[in-house]
């Protein structure tokens, strides 16, 4: 289940169990490449079209595909 709710300037993203486990592993490993990939594949698709200014210009940080 992937949903997003906004409250003020905060963005809340709901992760399924597999995504939560992956995020925990990224936190333990402290791998910045894996963290960026997680943000690109899981977080951004849920929030990029929601008009949040904190995500403006994020494309310049993503890997060129």
C-alpha positions, -999 to 999 in steps of 0.1 A, spaced: 0 0 0 15 33 -10 -2 65 0 8 100 8 -7 127 30 4 163 34 2 183 66 16 218 63 51 216 49 55 179 59 52 150 35 42 116 49 49 85 29 36 51 38 60 22 30 51 -15 27 69 -40 49 95 -48 22 103 -11 17 106 -6 55 130 -35 57 151 -21 28 151 13 45 163 -2 78 191 -21 59 202 11 42 203 29 75 225 1 90 248 0 60 250 38 56 253 34 19 247 68 2 242 53 -33 217 28 -21 199 56 -1 197 78 -32 184 49 -52 157 42 -26 146 78 -27 145 78 -65 126 46 -68 103 47 -38 99 82 -24 99 105 -54 72 87 -74 49 93 -45 57 130 -40 72 146 -71 39 158 -85 25 171 -52 40 206 -55 64 203 -26 92 230 -30 117 208 -11 117 184 -42 122 211 -68 154 205 -89 159 169 -75 166 156 -110 202 170 -109 211 147 -81 198 115 -98 219 92 -118 218 97 -156 200 67 -171 
